[in-house]
Amino acid sequence: GGEGEGERRQAGRGDKRRHDMDDSDPELELDSDFKQIVTMLRHIKDKAHKDGQKKTEQAISSVATEIQSMVQNTKAKFEKESVKVH
C-alpha cells in the first residue's frame, strides 16, 4: 500500500504551513494593537466619571501621544514589509 503513505505525508505538510502563517502575521499584530488602544480609551472613559475633568484631559492627551507613536511605528513596519514583498 504505497498510496496511503503519500496521502499521510501530504496532510502533515498542510498542517505545518498553517502553523507558519500563524507564527508571525503583521496584520494580526496590528489588530491586537488596535484592540489595546480601544481598551485603553475605554479605561479612560470609565475613569473620567470618577476623576474629574482636568485629570482626564491630561490622561487623554498622553494616551493620544502614545497612540500616535504606535500608529507611526506600525506604519513604518508595514512599509518595510511591503518593500520586502515587491
Summary of the structure (lengths in Angstrom):
residues: 86
radius of gyration: 22.2
end to end distance: 44.5
largest distance: 76.8
contacts: 178
relative contact order: 0.08
helix: 94%
strand: 0%
